[in-house]
Amino acid sequence: MNTRRQLLLGGFFVAVLAVLGYYTLFLTDFALFKKRFGFTVYFTEAYGLRQGDAVLVAGIRQGRVKDMTYDPNAELVRRVTVTMLMDEPVELRDGFTIAIKDATLLGGKNIEIDPGPAGATVVATDATLFGLVQRGALGSLGEFVDKNGARFESIVKNVDEMVADTKAGKGTIGRLLRDDELATSFKTAVGKVETTFDSASQIAADIKAGKGTLGRLVNDQDLYDKVTQIADRLKEIGDNLSTVSGDIQAGKGTLGRLVKDEALADDVSKAVTQIREISEKINAGNGTLGKLVVDPSLYDDMQSIVAKVKSGEGTLGKLISDDEIYSKLAKIADDLSEASDSLKNGRGTLGKLIMDDELFDQVSKALATVTRTLEEYREAAPITTFTSVLFSAF
């Protein structure tokens, strides 16, 4: 039995050593003959980072933290020096970031390296590298609470005071909780609100059913089209007004020139001034029109003339009042109308001369013959005279 127990204990010990060896050799960065590449990064603080924590490149674990040192005399950005061992070289480009982050919400830290965008300029391997600390949600929350502790304390105090006032029946909420009359009023108001919502629901149902003007606008396609046409017309009118205002602003057209043309504005101003001067002269009785407006004697004379014309005195009066003269003038007008009608219809000698083309041609030919005869007579006149003188001598 002792031998068997010893064998069992020995086997258990070997199994434990095998498990420890597995976790040591395969789940850590242990490598006996593997080449490692190290580089150094400076941080302002370690943020709880420990030796052996993982180093991730683009989210892939490729190394671990080898060593960390703190220099209290160094400048802030160089206080913490972290040395990392990488499984393979890391090529950094412009725009890279090296940050200490939370590994999980439960704890643990790691270093995450973003090598930078592809195609960017490669950073020299011997360049001085600086990292940053990106606090997780819990860390940021803790920092926020630390910085605003006094404010949170004040908020809690105010909440306590509000609860106390509410319990004492102060304020609207307190009165709602303690004052039965106000509670009844509030209940009545809630009932009215419910009634209002019921009415609104009924209105919505009526609209949906096509009742009323709004219901017809929603459901009647023809009415909707008419309203749309009216809206389009109004929009067109608005566009036209906008165009007109733009033309006026640009000085186009009569109104635009009146608004923008300084010379035309001066002319209008001068015209208004002249009209004012003319009105002043008329009111002062200057000129014929002024005398007609202001001079009562001239007005009386005009009244006298009008009275004489109405009574039939003078030529104009007789033309207006005497029926016989009117009849004669009417007869003359009728005769002239009849004569013009005869001429138009080709009656009479003059009418035929005007309207008959054949007679017109004959008259034209006769005139041409007479003209030619007179020309021949004029040319033959010197010979006839000479012959008469010659034969009169014998």
C-alpha positions in Angstrom: 0.0 0.0 0.0 2.8 2.4 0.8 4.4 1.7 -2.6 1.0 2.3 -4.4 0.4 5.5 -2.5 3.9 6.7 -3.3 3.3 5.9 -7.0 0.1 7.9 -6.9 1.7 10.8 -5.2 4.5 10.7 -7.7 2.2 10.6 -10.6 0.1 13.5 -9.2 3.3 15.5 -8.7 4.5 14.8 -12.3 1.0 15.9 -13.6 1.2 19.1 -11.7 4.7 19.8 -13.0 3.4 19.0 -16.6 0.5 21.5 -16.3 2.9 24.1 -14.8 5.3 23.5 -17.6 2.6 23.7 -20.3 1.4 27.1 -19.0 5.0 28.3 -18.6 6.2 27.2 -22.0 3.2 27.5 -24.3 0.9 30.1 -22.7 3.7 32.6 -22.0 6.3 34.2 -24.1 8.9 31.7 -23.0 11.3 30.8 -25.8 14.6 29.3 -25.3 16.4 29.9 -28.6 14.0 32.4 -30.2 15.4 35.8 -31.3 13.7 38.8 -29.7 13.6 42.4 -30.9 13.5 45.2 -28.3 12.7 48.9 -28.4 12.0 51.5 -25.8 9.0 53.9 -25.4 8.6 56.8 -23.0 5.4 57.4 -21.0 4.2 60.0 -18.6 2.9 57.3 -16.3 2.6 53.5 -16.2 -1.2 53.3 -15.5 -0.7 50.0 -13.6 1.3 48.3 -16.3 3.4 45.4 -15.1 6.4 43.5 -16.3 5.3 40.6 -18.6 2.1 42.3 -19.8 1.3 41.7 -23.4 2.2 44.0 -26.3 -0.3 44.0 -29.2 0.4 45.1 -32.8 -2.8 45.9 -34.7 -4.6 43.8 -32.1 -2.2 40.8 -32.5 0.0 39.8 -29.5 3.6 40.0 -30.7 5.6 40.7 -27.5 5.6 41.5 -23.8 6.9 44.2 -21.5 10.4 43.4 -20.4 11.3 46.1 -18.0 10.0 49.5 -16.6 11.9 52.2 -14.9 10.8 55.5 -13.2 13.0 58.6 -13.2 11.7 61.3 -10.9 14.2 63.8 -12.2 13.2 63.4 -15.9 10.8 65.6 -17.8 7.1 64.7 -17.6 7.0 62.9 -21.0 10.1 60.8 -20.1 9.3 59.9 -16.5 8.5 56.2 -17.2 10.7 54.2 -19.6 9.2 50.9 -20.9 11.3 48.3 -22.7 9.5 45.8 -24.8 10.6 42.5 -26.4 8.9 41.7 -29.7 8.8 38.4 -31.6 9.6 40.3 -34.8 10.5 43.8 -35.9 7.7 46.4 -35.9 7.7 48.9 -38.8 6.2 52.2 -37.6 4.9 54.9 -40.0 3.9 58.5 -39.6 0.6 58.6 -37.6 1.5 55.6 -35.4 0.3 55.4 -31.8 1.6 53.4 -28.8 -0.8 53.4 -25.9 -1.3 51.7 -22.5 -4.9 50.5 -22.3 -7.1 48.3 -20.1 -6.9 44.7 -21.1 -10.4 43.9 -19.7 -13.0 45.6 -17.6 -12.0 43.4 -14.7 -8.4 44.6 -14.7 -5.0 44.1 -16.4 -3.1 46.3 -18.8 -1.4 45.9 -22.1 0.3 48.0 -24.7 -1.4 48.4 -28.0 0.6 49.6 -31.1 -1.1 51.0 -34.2 1.7 51.0 -36.8 0.2 53.8 -38.8 -1.5 54.0 -42.2 -0.1 52.0 -45.1 1.9 54.1 -47.6 3.0 56.7 -45.0 6.6 57.5 -44.4 8.5 54.9 -42.3 9.8 56.1 -38.9 13.5 55.5 -38.3 14.3 52.6 -36.1 16.5 54.7 -33.8 13.9 57.5 -33.3 12.8 58.4 -29.8 9.3 57.0 -29.3 6.6 58.5 -26.9 3.5 56.7 -25.9 0.2 57.8 -24.2 -2.2 56.4 -21.7 -5.8 55.7 -22.8 -8.0 55.2 -19.8 -10.9 52.8 -20.0 -14.5 53.4 -19.2 -14.0 52.6 -15.5 -10.9 54.6 -15.2 -12.4 57.6 -17.0 -15.5 57.4 -14.7 -13.3 57.2 -11.6 -11.3 60.2 -12.8 -14.4 62.1 -13.5 -15.8 61.3 -10.1 -12.6 62.3 -8.5 -12.5 65.7 -10.3 -16.2 66.4 -9.7 -16.5 65.0 -6.2 -17.6 68.3 -4.7 -20.2 68.8 -7.4 -21.6 65.3 -6.7 -21.7 66.0 -3.0 -23.6 69.3 -3.7 -26.1 67.4 -6.0 -26.7 64.8 -3.4 -27.3 67.5 -0.8 -29.7 69.3 -3.1 -31.6 66.1 -3.8 -31.9 65.5 0.0 -33.3 69.0 0.4 -35.8 68.5 -2.4 -37.0 65.2 -0.9 -37.4 66.9 2.5 -39.3 69.8 1.0 -41.5 67.3 -0.9 -42.2 65.4 2.2 -43.1 68.6 4.0 -45.6 69.5 1.2 -43.6 72.3 -0.3 -43.5 73.0 -4.0 -45.8 71.7 -6.7 -44.8 68.0 -6.2 -45.1 68.3 -2.5 -48.5 69.9 -2.7 -49.6 67.2 -5.1 -48.5 64.6 -2.6 -49.9 66.4 0.5 -52.7 68.8 -0.7 -55.9 66.9 -1.3 -57.6 69.8 -3.1 -54.7 70.3 -5.4 -54.6 66.6 -6.1 -58.3 66.7 -7.0 -57.7 69.7 -9.3 -54.8 67.8 -10.9 -57.1 64.7 -11.3 -59.7 67.0 -13.0 -57.0 68.4 -15.3 -55.9 65.0 -16.2 -59.5 64.1 -17.0 -59.7 67.1 -19.3 -56.5 66.1 -21.0 -57.9 62.7 -21.5 -61.1 64.2 -23.0 -58.9 66.4 -25.2 -57.0 63.4 -26.4 -60.3 61.6 -27.1 -61.5 64.6 -29.1 -58.2 64.6 -31.0 -58.6 60.9 -31.7 -62.2 61.5 -33.0 -60.9 64.4 -35.2 -58.1 62.1 -36.5 -60.8 59.4 -37.2 -63.0 62.0 -39.0 -60.0 63.2 -41.1 -59.2 59.6 -41.9 -62.8 59.0 -43.0 -62.7 62.1 -45.2 -65.0 64.3 -43.2 -64.7 68.0 -43.1 -62.4 70.3 -45.0 -59.2 68.8 -43.7 -60.5 65.3 -44.2 -61.3 66.1 -47.8 -57.9 67.6 -48.3 -56.4 64.4 -47.0 -58.6 61.9 -48.8 -60.1 63.8 -51.9 -57.5 63.5 -54.6 -59.2 66.1 -56.8 -59.4 68.7 -54.0 -55.8 67.9 -53.2 -54.8 68.5 -56.8 -56.6 71.8 -56.9 -54.9 72.9 -53.7 -51.6 71.8 -55.2 -52.3 73.8 -58.3 -53.1 76.9 -56.2 -49.9 76.3 -54.2 -48.0 76.1 -57.5 -49.6 79.3 -58.8 -48.8 81.0 -55.5 -45.2 79.8 -55.8 -45.1 81.0 -59.5 -46.4 84.4 -58.3 -43.8 84.5 -55.6 -41.1 83.6 -58.2 -42.4 86.4 -60.5 -42.4 88.9 -57.6 -38.9 87.8 -56.8 -37.8 88.3 -60.4 -39.5 91.7 -60.5 -37.8 92.7 -57.3 -34.5 91.5 -58.7 -35.0 93.5 -61.9 -35.9 96.6 -59.8 -32.8 96.0 -57.7 -30.8 95.7 -61.0 -32.3 98.9 -62.3 -34.3 97.3 -65.1 -37.6 98.8 -66.3 -39.3 102.1 -65.5 -39.6 101.3 -61.8 -36.1 100.0 -61.6 -34.8 103.1 -63.3 -36.8 105.2 -60.8 -35.2 103.3 -58.0 -31.6 103.1 -59.3 -31.1 105.8 -62.0 -29.9 108.9 -60.2 -30.3 111.0 -63.3 -33.9 109.9 -63.8 -34.6 110.5 -60.1 -33.2 114.1 -60.5 -35.5 114.6 -63.6 -38.5 113.3 -61.6 -37.6 115.6 -58.7 -37.3 118.5 -61.1 -40.6 117.7 -62.7 -42.3 117.5 -59.3 -40.7 120.9 -58.4 -42.0 122.4 -61.7 -45.5 121.0 -61.1 -45.4 122.5 -57.6 -44.3 125.9 -59.1 -47.1 125.7 -61.7 -49.6 124.9 -59.0 -48.4 127.8 -56.9 -48.7 130.1 -59.9 -52.2 128.8 -60.6 -53.2 129.3 -57.0 -51.7 132.9 -57.2 -53.9 133.6 -60.3 -50.9 133.9 -62.7 -51.5 133.0 -66.4 -54.6 132.0 -68.2 -55.3 128.9 -66.2 -54.6 130.7 -63.0 -57.1 133.5 -63.9 -59.6 130.9 -64.9 -59.2 129.3 -61.4 -58.8 132.5 -59.3 -60.3 135.5 -61.3 -64.1 135.6 -60.6 -64.7 138.1 -63.4 -63.3 135.7 -66.0 -65.4 133.0 -64.5 -68.5 135.3 -64.8 -67.6 136.0 -68.4 -67.4 132.3 -69.2 -70.8 131.8 -67.5 -72.2 134.6 -69.6 -70.9 133.1 -72.8 -72.3 129.7 -71.9 -75.7 131.3 -71.1 -75.8 133.1 -74.5 -74.9 129.9 -76.3 -77.6 128.1 -74.4 -80.1 130.9 -75.3 -79.2 130.6 -79.0 -77.4 133.9 -79.3 -74.5 134.2 -81.8 -73.2 131.8 -84.4 -72.4 129.0 -82.0 -75.7 129.5 -80.2 -77.7 129.3 -83.4 -75.7 126.2 -84.5 -76.7 124.5 -81.2 -80.3 125.9 -80.8 -81.6 126.7 -84.3 -83.3 123.5 -85.8 -83.4 125.0 -89.3 -79.7 125.5 -89.4 -79.2 122.0 -88.0 -81.6 120.7 -90.8 -79.6 122.5 -93.5 -76.3 121.2 -92.2 -77.8 117.7 -92.0 -79.1 118.1 -95.6 -75.6 119.2 -96.7 -74.1 116.2 -95.0 -76.7 113.9 -96.7 -75.9 115.5 -100.1 -72.2 115.1 -99.5 -72.8 111.5 -98.5 -74.9 110.8 -101.6 -72.3 112.5 -103.8 -69.5 110.4 -102.3 -71.6 107.3 -102.7 -72.2 108.1 -106.4 -68.5 108.7 -106.9 -67.8 105.4 -105.1 -70.3 103.5 -107.3 -69.1 105.1 -110.5 -72.2 107.1 -111.3 -71.9 110.3 -113.3 -69.0 111.7 -115.3 -66.7 112.3 -112.3 -67.7 108.9 -110.8 -66.9 107.1 -114.0 -63.6 109.0 -114.3 -62.7 107.8 -110.8 -64.1 104.3 -110.9 -64.2 103.2 -114.6 -60.7 101.9 -115.5 -61.5 101.8 -119.3 -62.7 105.4 -119.3 -59.6 106.3 -117.3 -57.4 104.6 -120.0 -59.2 106.5 -122.8 -58.8 109.8 -121.1 -55.2 109.0 -120.5 -54.7 108.2 -124.2 -56.6 111.4 -125.2 -54.4 113.5 -123.0 -51.3 111.8 -124.4 -52.6 112.6 -128.0 -53.2 116.2 -127.1 -49.8 116.5 -125.5 -48.1 115.0 -128.5 -50.0 117.3 -130.9 -49.0 120.4 -128.9 -45.4 119.2 -129.0 -45.5 118.8 -132.8 -47.2 122.2 -133.1 -44.5 123.8 -131.0 -41.8 122.3 -133.1 -43.4 123.3 -136.4 -44.2 126.9 -135.4 -40.8 128.4 -136.4 -41.0 126.9 -139.9 -44.5 128.2 -140.4 -43.5 131.7 -139.3 -40.5 131.8 -141.6 -42.6 130.6 -144.6 -45.2 133.3 -144.0 -42.6 136.0 -143.9 -40.8 134.7 -147.1 -44.0 134.6 -149.2 -45.3 137.9 -147.9 -42.4 139.7 -149.6 -43.7 138.6 -153.0 
